[in-house]
Amino acid sequence: MDWVIQLPVLFFSVVIHECSHGVAAWERGDDTAERAGRLTLNPLSHVDAFGSVFMPMLCIIMSAPVFGWAKPVPVDVSRMKNPRFDGVRVAAVGPLSNFLLAFAAAVSFKLVNMTVQGSELRSTVLETLLFAVTINLFLAFFNLLPVHPLDGSKVLGGLLTGRARAAYLRAAPYGMAVLMVLLFTRASSAVLLFPIKLVLALWVKLGILG
């Protein structure tokens, strides 16, 4: 029954991620997401049939950690003040929002662990917060992978110039195939395990988590 806890946390995390993109784009002059009704925390506005429904259910059926994503917020970089670098910033804001959510959950875990006495409710709250920490770190680092159409591809694509950028963008049509391989072979977990463990170890050492 872990999914009863994990699904709401996952939905909240991916909604914050997508809203962050929209707000950052709006701040730089692009109101596409606002006009599409996507600057909202209502999860129904962000549901993606595959990423928000099928993928989490598949994880539950396979007894794997619940994972998924929301429908991408529409962004038009041509409407921004500085299309190239504003596009990089808007793309990076999504993973940053997940990192900040993970940090907030880690601090909350520490406070609850220190102040709340033993009870079943305490255990449930701590379990929920720990999942919030790990899933948001996973979402942050996963979305920073330089694979189209993840945020990391937009960040790298905006930083590259000349022939390197052109060659990288030509690989865009193959991005979803690479992404599916990473997800369904769990290769993404192997790639992301090191940075996630590194951050968790650092937070434990600094007394932020524990």
C-alpha positions in Angstrom: 0.0 0.0 0.0 3.0 2.3 -0.2 1.5 3.8 -3.4 -1.2 5.4 -1.4 1.5 7.7 0.1 3.7 7.8 -3.0 1.2 8.8 -5.6 0.1 12.1 -4.0 3.7 13.1 -3.3 4.6 12.3 -6.9 1.7 14.3 -8.4 2.5 17.3 -6.2 6.2 17.1 -7.1 5.6 17.0 -10.9 3.0 19.7 -10.8 5.4 22.0 -9.0 8.0 21.1 -11.6 5.8 22.1 -14.5 4.4 25.2 -12.8 7.9 26.4 -12.2 8.6 26.2 -15.9 5.5 28.2 -16.7 6.2 30.9 -14.0 9.8 31.3 -15.2 8.7 31.6 -18.8 6.0 34.2 -17.8 8.6 36.2 -15.9 10.7 36.4 -19.0 7.9 37.6 -21.2 6.2 34.3 -22.5 2.6 34.0 -21.4 1.9 30.8 -23.4 1.5 28.6 -20.3 -0.7 31.2 -18.7 -3.0 31.4 -21.7 -3.1 27.6 -21.8 -4.3 27.5 -18.2 -1.2 25.7 -16.9 -0.1 28.2 -14.2 -2.1 26.3 -11.6 -1.5 23.7 -8.9 -4.6 21.8 -10.0 -3.2 18.4 -10.9 -6.0 17.8 -13.4 -4.5 20.5 -15.6 -1.2 18.7 -15.8 -2.2 15.1 -16.2 -0.4 13.2 -19.0 -2.1 9.9 -20.0 1.2 8.0 -20.2 3.4 9.7 -17.6 0.7 10.5 -15.0 -1.5 7.4 -15.3 0.0 4.5 -17.2 3.6 4.8 -15.9 2.7 5.0 -12.1 0.2 2.1 -12.5 2.9 0.0 -14.2 5.3 0.8 -11.4 2.7 -0.3 -8.9 1.9 -3.6 -10.8 5.6 -4.3 -11.1 6.2 -3.5 -7.4 8.7 -0.9 -8.4 9.1 2.6 -6.9 6.3 4.8 -8.2 7.6 7.2 -10.9 5.9 9.4 -13.5 5.7 12.9 -15.0 3.2 15.5 -15.9 2.2 17.0 -19.3 4.9 19.4 -20.3 4.0 23.1 -20.0 4.0 24.9 -23.4 6.8 27.4 -23.7 7.6 29.7 -26.6 11.2 30.9 -26.3 10.7 33.3 -29.2 8.5 35.4 -27.0 11.1 35.8 -24.3 13.4 38.7 -23.8 16.6 36.7 -24.5 15.3 33.5 -26.3 18.5 31.5 -26.0 19.6 32.1 -22.5 16.1 32.6 -21.1 15.2 29.2 -22.6 18.1 27.6 -20.6 16.9 29.3 -17.5 13.3 28.2 -17.9 14.5 24.6 -18.5 16.7 24.6 -15.5 14.0 25.9 -13.1 12.1 22.6 -13.2 14.9 20.4 -11.8 15.8 23.2 -9.4 12.2 23.2 -8.0 12.5 19.4 -7.3 15.8 19.9 -5.6 14.3 22.6 -3.4 11.3 20.4 -2.6 13.8 17.6 -1.7 15.7 20.0 0.6 12.4 21.2 2.3 11.3 17.6 2.8 14.7 16.7 4.3 14.5 19.6 6.8 10.9 18.6 7.7 12.1 15.0 8.2 14.7 16.2 10.6 12.3 18.4 12.5 9.6 15.7 12.9 12.3 13.1 13.9 13.5 15.4 16.6 10.2 16.8 18.0 7.5 14.2 17.5 7.3 11.2 19.8 6.9 7.6 18.6 3.6 6.8 17.1 2.1 5.2 14.0 1.3 8.6 12.6 5.0 9.7 13.2 6.2 6.7 11.2 3.8 7.5 8.3 4.9 11.1 8.2 8.6 10.2 8.2 8.0 7.6 5.5 6.2 10.2 3.4 8.9 12.8 3.9 11.7 10.4 3.1 9.9 9.4 -0.2 9.5 13.1 -1.0 13.2 13.6 -0.6 14.3 10.6 -2.8 11.6 11.1 -5.5 12.4 14.8 -5.9 16.1 14.1 -6.1 15.4 11.5 -8.7 13.2 13.9 -10.7 15.8 16.6 -10.4 18.7 14.6 -11.7 16.6 12.6 -14.2 15.3 15.7 -15.8 18.9 17.1 -16.1 20.0 14.1 -18.2 20.9 15.6 -21.7 18.4 13.4 -23.5 15.7 14.9 -25.6 13.0 16.0 -24.6 14.2 16.3 -20.9 15.1 19.6 -19.4 18.8 18.8 -19.6 18.6 18.6 -23.4 17.2 22.2 -23.5 19.9 23.4 -21.1 22.8 21.8 -23.1 21.2 22.7 -26.4 21.0 26.3 -25.3 24.6 26.4 -24.2 26.2 24.7 -27.2 27.0 26.7 -30.3 27.8 26.2 -34.0 28.3 22.7 -35.3 28.2 21.1 -31.9 24.7 22.5 -31.3 23.5 21.5 -34.8 24.7 17.9 -34.3 23.2 17.7 -30.9 19.8 18.9 -32.1 19.8 16.4 -35.0 19.7 13.6 -32.3 16.4 15.0 -31.0 14.1 12.6 -32.9 15.8 9.6 -31.2 15.4 11.0 -27.7 12.2 9.3 -26.7 13.6 5.9 -27.8 16.7 6.5 -25.6 14.4 7.6 -22.8 12.3 4.5 -22.9 15.4 2.3 -22.8 16.7 4.2 -19.8 13.3 3.8 -18.0 12.3 0.2 -18.8 15.8 -1.3 -18.3 16.2 0.7 -15.1 19.5 2.0 -16.6 18.4 5.5 -15.4 18.5 4.3 -11.8 22.1 3.1 -12.2 23.1 6.4 -13.7 21.4 8.5 -11.1 22.1 6.5 -8.0 25.6 8.1 -7.5 24.5 11.8 -7.4 21.4 10.9 -5.3 23.5 9.0 -2.7 26.1 11.8 -2.8 23.5 14.5 -1.9 21.9 12.3 0.8 25.2 11.6 2.4 26.1 15.3 2.3 22.8 16.2 3.9 23.2 13.6 6.6 26.7 14.8 7.3 25.6 18.4 7.6 22.8 17.4 9.9 20.0 18.4 7.5 18.6 14.9 7.2 18.6 12.3 9.9 
